[in-house]
Amino acid sequence: MYGASEGLRTVLLDAASFGGQAGTSSRIENYLGFPAGLSGAELATRGAVQAEKFGVRLHRNARAAAFGTRAGRHCVTLEDGRVFKARDVIIATGAEYRRLNVPGIGAWEGNGVHYAATVAEAQHVEGRPVAVVGGANSAGQAAMFLSRTSEPVHLLVRGDDLERSMSRYLIDAIRANPKIDVRVRTEAVGLVADSAVTGIEVVDWATGGRSLLEVGAVFVFIGATPCTSWLQGQLATDRDGFLLTGHDLDEHRTGERAPLPFETSEPGVFCVGDVRSGSVKRVATAVGEGSAAVRLVFERRRIDGAELL
C-alpha cells in the first residue's frame, strides 16, 4: 500500500491469504487507532482493500520458490513458474508457528489441534475446556479470546513466568480473568484422542508430576521459524535463519557501501516484519517497517542512481 501510494508500480505476492500471522490473530488490541480492538482477519481485509485502491497488483496463492539477481534486476520465481522482476524487493515473508513435539499430534492438526485462535476454531469448542500452549503475546491473546466462550482455559507456559515475553497489559488481563488457569513450568507431553481430542497430558517440571487435563482442543503458540527456504541461502542470516539487515550486516559487508536500514546483504533487497533478525513481534512495528522500507527504496535510488521500475 505504501509503495503504490508513493507512485511505485507495486506487486504483492502472498503464498496464502493476506495478513500472515497477524491475519490469524483472534484479537489485536494494541494497534493504534482501534481502542476496541479488531480481529486480524478484519485488519488484513482492510489492508488488502486499501492496497488495491492505490493500484497494487495483488496475487494470492503465489508461493515464492526461488530468488536470483542478474544485471541489477531481482527475480522472484513462483512455484507455478511465473517470474517477477524488479529493481527493488521488500521481503515480508514472516515466520511459521512451530509444531508441538507430541507423539501423534499431526493427525489432529486442524481438527482439535490449532495454530490459530479465531472465531471458526472457538465455535467448535464453545462451552468446553481448552489448552493454550505458549508464553508470548500470541498465546496470551488467544487465551483471552477463548475465555469468552470456553472455561477453563489452561495456559501452559514452559518458562518460569509470563513477564519474559508477554506485554504487561496482557499479563494483567490474564491474571484478572477467573476463566484462565495459568500453569508455569509446565510442558505438554501427550495427547489423548479417540474420535476427537479429549485431553492433553502435561508435566509440571517444578514437581516432576504428570497430570491429564480434559480439553476439547489444544491451541499452540510456541514460537516461529522464518520463511526463508525459497531464498536458498543467498542472503545473510543470523544463526536462527532470520535475515540480517542494516548495521547487523557489518561483518558480512561485501558491497561498496554500507547497507541501508532494513536492507539485506543484497543491495536493493529489503526485509521487514517477523522474518527480519531482531524484529519486534508487533503488528504496528511491521507496518512501520514496511513504510520505512518504501522510503529507503527512494534513498537507494538517490545513492546508487538506480532507475526504479
C-alpha positions, -999 to +999 in steps of 0.1 A: +000+000+000+028+024+009+047+016-022+018+022-045+007+054-027+043+067-033+040+061-070+059+029-073+045+001-096+039-024-068+031-061-069+022-081-038+029-119-038+014-139-010+017-177-006-017-179+010-043-154+023-032-118+030-023-108+065+002-135+076+003-143+113-015-111+121-043-123+099-048-153+121-049-134+154-082-136+172-080-101+186-055-072+182-059-047+209-027-028+210-028-013+174-031+025+174-064+038+164-085+008+173-092+012+210-119-016+210-095-039+191-102-058+159-096-092+145-065-100+124-088-111+095-106-078+096-073-058+096-059-079+067-091-074+047-090-037+052-053-036+042-059-055+010-088-032+000-066-002+007-037-015-013-059-023-042-073+012-041-038+026-047-032+002-076-013-027-061-014-059-081-024-085-056-016-122-061-029-148-037-016-183-036+016-171-052+042-190-033+078-180-040+101-209-049+134-192-060+152-159-059+180-146-080+198-114-091+211-106-126+223-074-141+208-053-114+174-070-115+160-092-088+139-122-099+113-139-078+101-172-093+069-188-081+061-224-077+038-222-108+067-209-129+058-173-131+087-149-128+085-113-114+114-089-119+121-057-101+148-033-092+138-035-056+122-062-035+108-060+001+107-094+018+079-097+043+075-135+043+072-137+081+075-169+101+056-201+106+045-213+140+065-243+154+047-275+158+042-290+192+065-320+197+040-345+209+036-380+195+006-384+171-003-347+172+000-343+134-031-364+128-052-339+147-039-306+133-069-286+122-092-310+140-087-303+177-051-290+174-048-255+161-021-229+154-046-200+153-074-189+175-102-173+155-140-174+157-140-205+135-119-225+159-137-211+190-171-222+178-161-258+177-152-258+214-178-234+228-185-242+264-157-267+267-123-265+284-093-259+261-055-256+265-033-229+251+004-237+248+029-208+248+040-178+268+042-149+244+016-123+232+000-146+206-007-172+233-020-146+257-043-130+231-056-165+222-063-173+259-082-141+264-102-146+233-111-182+240-121-174+276-152-157+262-167-190+251-146-217+268-140-225+305-115-231+318-087-221+295-054-237+306-025-215+296+006-238+296+039-219+299+072-238+298+091-208+314+091-196+350+067-167+344+048-146+318+069-114+322+098-126+300+079-125+267+044-111+272+031-075+273+021-061+306-014-053+296-020-089+286-004-103+318-027-081+339-058-091+319-050-128+322-044-126+359-077-108+364-096-134+343-110-162+365-116-184+335-078-186+327-057-212+346-020-202+342+004-231+347+041-221+345+070-245+343+045-269+325+050-287+292+027-308+271+040-343+265+010-363+253-024-360+235-055-381+243-079-386+215-104-411+201-128-397+175-118-362+188-093-346+211-103-352+247-073-344+268-036-333+270-010-348+292+013-323+309+044-324+331+049-299+360+087-295+359+087-279+394+075-312+409+081-337+381+044-347+384+023-357+354-014-349+350-041-351+324-062-321+315-095-328+299-098-304+270-117-303+237-089-286+218-053-275+220-041-242+207-003-240+201+018-208+201+054-217+208+074-195+186+082-195+149+107-203+122+115-178+094+100-184+059+133-181+040+139-215+024+129-201-010+160-178-008+183-209-008+208-192+015+216-163-009+211-137+018+229-134+051+210-146+082+215-150+119+221-184+135+183-190+136+178-182+099+163-148+102+175-122+077+202-097+088+197-061+078+214-027+082+242-025+108+238-062+117+255-069+084+287-051+092+308-083+094+291-096+062+296-065+042+307-071+006+294-042-013+309-007-019+285+009+006+270+000+039+235-015+038+207+009+045+184+002+075+162-028+066+184-036+036+197-071+034+231-083+022+219-079-014+216-042-024+180-033-033+165-062-013+149-051+019+134-071+047+106-061+072+084-078+098+089-112+116+113-126+091+139-099+100+165-107+126+158-088+158+123-077+148+098-067+174+068-091+170+041-064+169+017-055+141+024-018+145+061-024+142+058-045+110+036-018+094+061+009+104+090-011+090+071-015+057+065+022+054+102+029+062+114+004+037+095+021+009+112+054+017+145+036+016+138+024-019+139+060-029+171+066-008+188+037-027+177+053-060+194+085-049+226+068-037+230+042-064+214+061-092+192+031-099+161+036-121+130+024-103+106+003-124 
